[in-house]
């Protein structure tokens, strides 16, 4: 069974940090580029970060560039998102998504990906 399971979300004060994890199972993670996509309350999906399948190249949306870092460990079948300098507008459900291709797609469309996780809630509030 294919699964992507996110964890690490929670309530953090503005300026704080969180590290999200995404555990993959049931497929060969190394064949997939991976992305983090979020949905803020009352808004649509927003692609925020992606990493190529094997060369480690990364891409970021302007809203998170310089604050968030995406990384992966193919041997452990894990994807990560280190989030620093968090802002209230970062409040959202965060999803990891997998695409069977080497290079990142910076898409927010559900059907552009092969697999999605169930999401983890991140709330930034004082």
matplotlib code that plots the C-alpha trace (Angstrom):
import matplotlib.pyplot as plt

x = [0.0, 1.3, 1.5, 2.8, 2.5, 3.3, 4.2, 5.7, 3.0, 1.8, 1.2, 4.2, 4.7, 5.6, 9.3, 9.6, 10.6, 9.1, 10.4, 7.9, 8.6, 6.9, 7.4, 7.0, 6.1, 4.9, 6.9, 10.4, 10.9, 14.1, 12.2, 10.0, 10.4, 8.8, 7.0, 5.4, 2.0, -0.1, -3.7, -4.3, -7.7, -10.2, -7.7, -6.6, -3.6, -0.2, 3.0, 5.8, 8.9, 10.1, 13.2, 14.4, 14.4, 18.2, 20.4, 19.1, 18.2, 15.5, 13.0, 10.9, 8.0, 8.7, 6.5, 8.9, 12.3, 15.0, 12.9, 12.1, 14.4, 13.3, 15.4, 15.2, 16.8, 16.0, 17.6, 15.3, 12.4, 11.9, 11.1, 11.6, 10.7, 12.6, 10.5, 12.2, 11.0, 7.4, 4.7, 0.9, 0.3, 2.2, -0.8, -2.0, -2.4, 0.9, 0.9, 3.7, 3.2, 5.1, 5.5, 7.1, 9.6, 13.2, 12.5, 10.3, 6.9, 5.9, 2.2, -0.6, -3.0, -4.0, -4.1, -0.6, 0.9, 0.8, 0.6, -0.4, -0.3, -3.1, -1.6, -0.4, -1.7, 0.7, -0.6, 1.4, -0.1, 0.9]
y = [0.0, 3.4, 5.9, 9.4, 10.3, 13.8, 14.6, 17.4, 20.0, 22.0, 25.4, 27.8, 31.4, 33.9, 33.8, 30.1, 27.0, 23.7, 20.7, 18.6, 15.1, 12.9, 9.2, 7.3, 3.7, 1.3, 2.9, 3.8, 7.3, 7.8, 7.7, 10.6, 14.3, 15.6, 18.7, 20.4, 22.0, 23.9, 25.0, 28.1, 28.5, 29.6, 29.5, 27.1, 24.9, 26.6, 24.9, 26.1, 23.8, 21.0, 18.7, 16.7, 12.9, 12.3, 15.4, 17.3, 20.4, 22.5, 25.1, 27.4, 29.7, 33.4, 33.3, 30.9, 31.3, 32.0, 30.7, 27.1, 24.3, 21.1, 18.0, 14.3, 11.0, 8.4, 5.6, 6.3, 7.1, 10.5, 14.0, 17.0, 20.7, 22.9, 26.0, 29.0, 32.6, 31.4, 34.0, 33.9, 33.6, 30.3, 28.8, 26.0, 22.3, 21.1, 18.2, 16.3, 15.1, 12.8, 13.0, 10.2, 12.3, 13.4, 17.2, 19.2, 20.4, 23.6, 22.8, 23.3, 21.1, 17.9, 15.8, 16.7, 14.4, 10.7, 10.5, 12.8, 12.6, 13.4, 16.6, 18.0, 21.2, 24.1, 27.0, 30.2, 32.3, 34.1]
z = [0.0, -1.0, 1.9, 2.6, 6.2, 7.4, 11.0, 13.0, 12.8, 15.8, 17.4, 17.3, 18.1, 15.4, 14.8, 15.8, 14.0, 13.1, 11.2, 9.2, 8.2, 5.5, 5.6, 2.3, 2.0, -0.7, -3.6, -4.5, -3.3, -5.2, -8.5, -7.4, -7.1, -4.0, -3.0, 0.0, -0.7, 1.8, 2.2, 4.4, 6.0, 3.4, 0.5, -2.2, -2.4, -2.6, -3.8, -1.6, -2.0, -4.1, -4.5, -7.4, -7.1, -6.9, -7.5, -4.5, -6.4, -4.7, -5.6, -3.5, -3.7, -3.0, 0.1, 1.9, 0.1, 2.6, 5.6, 4.6, 3.6, 1.9, 2.1, 1.6, 2.6, 0.0, 2.0, 4.9, 2.5, 4.2, 3.2, 5.4, 5.6, 8.0, 8.7, 10.4, 11.1, 11.0, 10.4, 11.1, 7.4, 7.3, 9.2, 7.0, 6.5, 5.0, 2.6, 1.0, -2.6, -5.0, -8.7, -10.8, -12.6, -11.8, -11.7, -9.5, -10.7, -9.0, -9.2, -6.7, -8.6, -6.9, -10.1, -11.1, -8.5, -8.1, -4.3, -1.5, 2.3, 4.6, 5.9, 9.1, 10.7, 11.4, 13.4, 14.0, 16.7, 19.8]

ax = plt.figure().add_subplot(projection="3d")
ax.plot(x, y, z, "-o")
ax.set_aspect("equal")
plt.show()
